[in-house]
Amino acid sequence: MLYIIGGKVITMEGSTWERGYICIENGIIKELGPMESRTPVPDSFMQDREKGEKLHEPVQIIDASGCIVMPGLIEAHCHMGITEEKKGMEGDDCNETVNPITPYLRAIDAINPMDAAFDDAVRAGITSAMIGPGSSNVVGGTFAFVKTHGRSIDKLIVKNPAAMKIAFGENPKVNYSGQGKSPSTRMAIAAMLREELFKAARYAEKRKEGMEPDEMDFKYECWLPVLERKIPLKAHVHRADDILTAIRIAKEYHLLMTLDHCSEGHLIAKEVKESGFPAIVGPDLASRSKIEVQNMAFKTVGILNKEGVKTAVTTDHPVSLIQALPICAGLAVKSGMEEEEALKSITIYPAQICGVEKRVGSLKKGKDADIAIFNGNPLEISTKTMCTLIDGEIVYCDDAFTGSNIPLPEGKKQV
């Protein structure tokens, strides 16, 4: 059993305690609340230890006094471990750029958890991330929602498949017009996506009617969770017209969808709100390297949020670095977003958008003990992550943090 005590606990569930505690057992939050309401287990453990008596289950304590204790941060859209840093094409598995329709690709078959970005994420207090293929294809394949610490991707999975990637605008246009084939226009992107959805829907109907094993088609099986509304489309959209085209097609087929990047979302905020789809906004900490991102700005996420759109902030790593996630949220506050909403946009809102809010995104009894301890407001650039826990295990501890009485396993210090 592990206790975090004395810090300012921000639950993202509506409660904040200036001096709170969290009790963790078997990787799950067992109880939490203000310090004055905590059970006396840590004190009795100290007394028992002085008497030489052994408890059946040792109690470990992290004293977080003077720190902020929050749910681990969440990156709602990135490519870490698929586009590895410093490895060139050998480590870049982000896009299968020979066929514009590849829904059957699975992110888990390309994510390398030993990419340095995973360590950077943990050191920034980021405990989980939505990872998947890039945006060169009209349909790119499925994303997975994973924890950020470990060596085997199979052990990191929280949800898989978690979303189906689709893309509009410049990326598929540039990639395939350069090969002399379709799509070379926005019309072709929309048409090809509609055709694929039409075929997938027909396949799903035949599947319901009864289908022999030899009639099953691997290339359409992957669409069933989308058509059954178990996972959303994950739409790469920057320009306003692309955003509206994505909304139009998703509505035609009655599908769930997230609007990823949404760079011109502030220009059509009312329409985005009316669609009912959430927006994952960013990466705004990057150059305006393409025509379709000429209007990107840190104000976008705040404008959409105030309009009533559920929002998340993204780095789109490696477009901007994963460890900059809380800073991007801080820059959104500087551009007009409410601070509490910015914090929710890197915790509970991305958890809800990614469909994993029952496990992560807030501090609540029964949820995974994914927790970040900061020496100040994480939205401020000078703030340091003092300690990161995933599933109740300390996976990072700053050398300057002396609040823990837990002997750390080898390799849990700075990396």
PECOR-V439528 format. One record per residue. RES is the residue in one small letter. PSI is psi in radians with two decimals (999 if undefined). NEAR is the number of other C-alpha atoms within 10 Angstrom. Layout:
RES,PSI,NEAR
RES,PSI,NEAR
This chain:
m,2.46,17
l,2.38,21
y,2.36,24
i,2.13,23
i,2.68,25
g,-0.26,23
g,2.95,26
k,1.97,23
v,2.08,27
i,1.94,19
t,-0.41,20
m,0.30,20
e,0.22,12
g,-0.13,7
s,2.41,11
t,2.28,16
w,2.19,18
e,-0.64,17
r,1.83,20
g,-3.14,24
y,2.73,27
i,2.28,26
c,2.25,24
i,2.32,25
e,2.23,17
n,0.67,13
g,0.05,18
i,2.56,20
i,2.03,23
k,-0.73,19
e,2.81,17
l,2.80,23
g,-2.99,19
p,2.68,19
m,-0.65,16
e,-0.27,10
s,-0.02,10
r,2.70,16
t,2.69,13
p,0.41,9
v,-0.83,13
p,-0.75,18
d,-0.79,11
s,-0.55,12
f,-0.76,18
m,-0.75,13
q,-0.79,12
d,-0.69,13
r,-0.69,13
e,-0.56,10
k,-0.10,9
g,0.14,9
e,2.54,11
k,2.30,11
l,2.65,10
h,-0.58,6
e,1.92,8
p,2.50,12
v,2.24,19
q,2.56,17
i,2.32,17
i,2.05,19
d,1.87,17
a,0.39,27
s,2.34,17
g,0.00,15
c,2.92,21
i,2.25,24
v,2.14,34
m,2.88,26
p,2.59,30
g,2.52,27
l,2.72,32
i,2.25,33
e,2.06,30
a,-0.12,28
h,1.92,28
c,3.10,25
h,0.44,26
m,2.49,30
g,-0.30,27
i,-0.82,25
t,1.61,28
e,2.61,24
e,2.50,15
k,0.27,11
k,0.06,10
g,-2.63,9
m,-0.44,10
e,-0.54,9
g,0.19,17
d,1.82,17
d,0.53,20
c,-0.60,22
n,2.28,20
e,1.53,17
t,0.75,17
v,-0.17,12
n,2.13,15
p,-0.23,26
i,1.77,19
t,1.09,20
p,-0.34,22
y,-0.08,17
l,2.50,22
r,2.23,20
a,-0.64,26
i,-0.35,23
d,-0.02,11
a,-0.22,18
i,2.17,24
n,1.82,21
p,-0.17,22
m,0.12,17
d,2.41,19
a,-0.42,15
a,-0.51,23
f,-0.74,24
d,-0.72,21
d,-0.69,17
a,-0.84,25
v,-0.73,27
r,-0.34,24
a,0.03,27
g,0.25,32
i,2.03,32
t,-0.20,29
s,2.79,28
a,2.61,27
m,2.08,25
i,2.40,26
g,-3.00,34
p,2.88,31
g,-2.79,25
s,0.41,26
s,-0.39,26
n,2.64,28
v,-0.78,28
v,2.14,29
g,-0.33,29
g,-3.07,27
t,2.48,27
f,2.83,28
a,2.51,25
f,2.14,28
v,2.77,23
k,2.85,24
t,0.20,26
h,2.21,23
g,2.97,14
r,-0.39,12
s,2.09,12
i,-0.57,20
d,-0.52,12
k,-0.19,11
l,-0.22,18
i,2.26,18
v,-0.73,18
k,2.23,17
n,2.19,17
p,2.67,22
a,-0.34,27
a,2.77,28
m,2.10,28
k,2.29,27
i,2.78,30
a,2.47,28
f,2.87,29
g,-2.57,24
e,-0.73,20
n,-0.99,17
p,-0.61,26
k,-0.89,24
v,-0.74,14
n,-0.77,20
y,-0.49,20
s,-0.55,13
g,-0.37,12
q,0.01,13
g,0.48,9
k,2.99,12
s,2.53,17
p,2.45,23
s,0.01,19
t,2.83,17
r,-0.57,17
m,-0.72,12
a,-0.67,16
i,-0.86,23
a,-0.74,21
a,-0.75,14
m,-0.66,18
l,-0.75,20
r,-0.76,16
e,-0.76,11
e,-0.76,18
l,-0.66,19
f,-0.82,13
k,-0.68,14
a,-0.69,20
a,-0.70,19
r,-0.72,12
y,-0.74,19
a,-0.67,18
e,-0.78,12
k,-0.60,13
r,-0.69,16
k,-0.62,8
e,-0.26,8
g,2.19,10
m,2.35,12
e,2.59,7
p,-0.64,7
d,-0.15,6
e,-0.25,10
m,2.47,13
d,1.99,11
f,-0.62,10
k,-0.20,13
y,-0.31,18
e,-0.62,15
c,-0.30,19
w,-0.29,25
l,-0.80,16
p,-0.51,15
v,-0.86,22
l,-0.46,19
e,0.08,14
r,0.55,14
k,-0.50,14
i,2.72,24
p,2.83,24
l,2.53,26
k,1.70,27
a,2.06,28
h,1.89,25
v,2.23,29
h,-0.99,27
r,2.66,24
a,-0.75,21
d,-0.60,16
d,-0.68,22
i,-0.80,25
l,-0.58,18
t,-0.75,18
a,-0.77,25
i,-0.77,22
r,-0.82,14
i,-0.73,16
a,-0.67,21
k,-0.67,13
e,-0.65,10
y,0.13,13
h,0.86,13
l,2.73,17
l,2.68,21
m,2.58,27
t,2.51,27
l,1.77,24
d,2.31,29
h,-1.12,29
c,0.76,30
s,-0.56,29
e,0.37,23
g,-0.54,28
h,-0.36,22
l,-0.33,16
i,0.72,15
a,-0.70,21
k,-0.70,14
e,-0.67,17
v,-0.76,24
k,-0.79,18
e,-0.52,11
s,-0.50,16
g,-0.01,15
f,2.48,20
p,2.84,25
a,2.29,27
i,1.84,30
v,2.31,31
g,-3.14,28
p,2.02,28
d,-0.25,26
l,1.01,20
a,2.92,15
s,2.74,12
r,1.30,13
s,-0.16,8
k,2.77,9
i,-0.72,10
e,-0.14,18
v,0.32,20
q,-0.43,14
n,0.23,16
m,2.53,24
a,2.70,21
f,-0.26,24
k,-0.35,18
t,-0.85,25
v,-0.65,35
g,-0.69,27
i,-0.78,20
l,-0.74,25
n,-0.78,22
k,-0.45,15
e,-0.27,16
g,0.18,16
v,2.36,21
k,2.20,23
t,2.64,30
a,2.64,33
v,2.42,33
t,2.62,30
t,-0.36,29
d,0.61,27
h,2.34,23
p,0.29,17
v,-0.82,16
s,2.72,19
l,2.49,19
i,-0.66,25
q,-0.17,21
a,0.02,19
l,-0.92,28
p,-0.52,29
i,-0.67,18
c,-0.71,25
a,-0.65,31
g,-0.68,22
l,-0.51,20
a,-0.67,25
v,-0.75,21
k,-0.51,15
s,0.20,16
g,-0.10,15
m,2.54,22
e,2.41,16
e,-0.77,16
e,-0.70,10
e,-0.61,23
a,-0.74,25
l,-0.70,24
k,-0.49,25
s,-0.07,30
i,0.27,26
t,-1.60,30
i,-0.63,26
y,-0.84,26
p,-0.56,30
a,-0.77,27
q,-0.75,18
i,-0.66,21
c,-0.04,25
g,0.52,18
v,0.36,16
e,-0.27,16
k,-0.28,13
r,-0.66,17
v,3.04,28
g,-0.33,31
s,2.89,27
l,1.94,28
k,2.53,22
k,2.26,15
g,-0.22,16
k,2.84,19
d,2.45,26
a,1.17,28
d,1.91,29
i,2.46,28
a,2.37,26
i,2.14,27
f,2.67,23
n,0.12,19
g,-2.87,18
n,2.09,17
p,-0.28,24
l,-0.17,21
e,2.45,14
i,-0.47,14
s,-0.14,10
t,2.46,15
k,2.55,18
t,2.14,23
m,-0.58,25
c,2.44,28
t,2.28,30
l,2.39,24
i,2.19,25
d,0.66,21
g,0.05,21
e,2.34,16
i,2.05,18
v,-0.17,24
y,2.44,25
c,2.16,22
d,2.52,16
d,-0.48,10
a,-0.15,8
f,2.01,15
t,0.27,12
g,-0.06,19
s,2.39,16
n,0.28,10
i,2.17,12
p,2.07,8
l,2.41,14
p,2.76,9
e,2.32,6
g,0.10,9
k,-0.03,15
k,-2.84,15
q,2.48,11
v,999,10
